[in-house]
Amino acid sequence: MDKVIRRSLIAVILLVVFIAGTSEASLQPAAVKDVWQRLAKAAGLDPSAPITVVDQKEPNAWVTFSLNKYSITVTKGMLDLLDSEDELAGVLAHEIGHIKLNHYGRTVTRSVLWSLIFRAVGNSSSRIDPLDLGYALAESGFSREQEVEADDYGIELSAKAGYDPWGLVSALEKMAKAGYTTSPSGFNSHPPTERRLQHVRAKAQEVAARS
C-alpha cells in the first residue's frame, strides 16, 4: 500500500512540475501569425502579409518595406522572452504603427530632402542618387519621435483588438530585465529605456481607464 501511495505522490509531483514548466514556456511561432492576423484586421491591414520567425537570440521584431509591400520579422529570442500573446500583441502592434503612420515613406522623404540639401551646399557633382540615399537612410531606422508614435499607436491597437493594453509595457520591462536596454545617445533611434517605459506605462494606464 505504501508503494502505491509513493507512486501516486511521485506522479502528482511530476504533473505539477510539468504544468509549472509549460506555463512558463516560450511562445510558439504559430502564435505570431495568429496575433498578427487579429491585429491586422483591427488595423485594416492585409492579414496575409508575410511573417517570418528567424533563429536569432536577441529579442527583436521589425517591419521591412519594399515598394508598397511590407513583411514582419520576429526573432526566436523574442518568443523565448515573452510568455503571453498580450505581450506579443504589444510588440507587433508597435510595428503596425510604423506601417499605418507611414513612417517609412516620411523617413524616405526627409532623407531625400537632406541629401538634396547636401548636394546643393556641398559636392554638387556627387553621383549618388538622392532617392537611393533616402531609401538607404530610411532602412537604417526610424526617429525617436516615430518610435514614440508607434508605441502609442500599438497600445491603442492592442486594446482595440481585444488584447491587454499593458502588453507592450510588460514586453519592454522583460527586455530591460534581460539586459536589452537603450542608453541615452543622439545616435539611438529608440528613446532611452527608462524614459520609454515611463511613457508607455502612462499611455497604457490612459487606454485601460477608457476600457
N, C-alpha and C positions, 0 to 999 in steps of 0.2 A: 504493500500500500504506500509505504514511504517513497519507493522508487517512482510510482505513478504520480505522486504529488510533486516530487522533484522535477520530473519530466514536464509536468504541466506548468510549473513555475518557470522553468527554463524557456518553454515555448512562449509564455506570456512576455517574459523579459525580451526575448528575441523580437517578438512582434512590436513591442513598444519602441525598441531601438530602431527597427526598420521604419516605423511610422515617423519617428523623430527625424531620421535621416532623410526621408523623402520629403518631409515638409520644408526642409532647408535646401532642397535640391535646386540646382540652377534651372533656368527656363530652357525649354527645348526650342530648336529652330522653327518648328511649326507655329509656335506662338507668335513669332514675328509677323508671319503672313496674316494670321487671324486678327491680331491687333491692328495691323496696318489697314486691312480691308475695312474694319469697323471705323477707324479714324478717317480714312479716305472718303467714305460715304458721307460722314458727318461734315466733312470739309468741302464736299462737292468735287472731289478729285477722282481720277480713274483708279479703282481698287486693284486693277490688274497690272499696275506698274511693276517693273522688275524688282525683286527683293533678293539680296544676296547676303548670306552669312559667311564671313571669312574667318579662317582659323588664325586669329591674332590674339595675343594675351592681353594687350591693353584694352580696357573697356572704352569703346568708341562707337559712334554712329555718324553717318554723313549722307548728304544727298549729292549726286553727281548729275550735272546738266549736260545735255548735248542737243543743241538747237532748241526745239520746242519740247523735247522729251527729257525725262529725268528717271533716275533709279535710286534706290535706297540700299545702303550697305550697313550692316551691323556686325560687330566683331563677336567672336565666341567669348572673349573676355567680358564683354558687356552682359551677355546672357548668364555667364557664371557668377557675375557680381550681383545681379538682380534676382529677386525671388518672387516677384508678383507682376501680373500683367498691368496693374495700375502704374508701376514704375516704368515698365517698358513703354506704356502708352504715353507717359510724360516725355520720354526721350524721343519717340517717333513723332509725337505731335509738335515738338520743337522743330524737327526737320521739316515737317509740313509747313510750319510757319515761314521758313525760308522760301518755300515754293509759293505759297499763297500771297506773301508780301512782296513778291518779285525782287527778292534781294539779289539774285544773280544778275538779272537784267540791269538793275540800278547800279550794281558794282561795275559791270562792264562799261556802262555809260560813263560813270565817274572816272574810271581808269582811262578810257579813251580820251576824255577831255584833258586829263592831266598829261597824257602822252603828247597830245597836240600842243599843249602849252609848252612842254619841254622842247618840242621840236621848234616852236616859234621863237623861244628865247635862247635856245641852246644850239645844238648842231642840226641845222635845218636840212643837211644833206644825208641825215640818217636814213638807212634803208629799211628800218624796222617799221612794219605796218602798224599804225596806231590801233587798229581793230584787233590785230593779233596780240598786241601787247595788252590791250584791255581784257581779252579773254584770259590771258595768262595770269594777270593780276587778280582777276575775279576768282580764278581757281585756287589762288593762294589763301583765301579765307575771307569771311565777312567781317565787317566792322563791329566794334563793341556795341554800338547803338543797334545794329541789326540783330546781334545776339540777344540783347535785352528784349527787343521787339518779338523775336522768335520765342523766347521764354514766356512772355505774356500771352502770346497767341496760343502757344502749346498748352498752357494751363487752362485757358478758356475752352479750347477744343476738347481737351480730355474730359472736362465736365460735361460738355455738350454731348459727347459720345457715350456718356454713362460711366466714365472712369472717375476714380478719386482725384480731385484737383491737386492733392498733395503728392501725387505720384512722382512728378519731376523733382520736387523737393527731396523726397526720400532717396531717389536715384543719385542726385548730386551729393547728398550727405554721405551715401555709401562710397561714392568715388573719392570724396575728400578723406574719409576714414581710411580708405585703402591706399592713400598717398598720392592720388591723382588730382593735383591742385594746380591752379593758375596763379602765378605770382604777379604782383603789380609791375607792369612794364609797358612802355609805349609800343612794344613790338608784339604784344599778345592781342589777338583778335577777341578772345573771350575776356569778360571782366574778371578781376581778381576774385577768387573763390568765395571768401567771406562776404564781400560786397554783393556778389551774385546771390548767395544764399539768403542774405537779408532781404533782397528784393523779391525773390521767388516765394519766400515764406509769407511776406506781406501780400503778394498777389494771390497766393493760394487761399489765404485767410479771407480775402475780399470775395473771391469766387465762391468759396464754401459757404460764406454767410448768405449769399444770394440763393443757394440751393434749397 
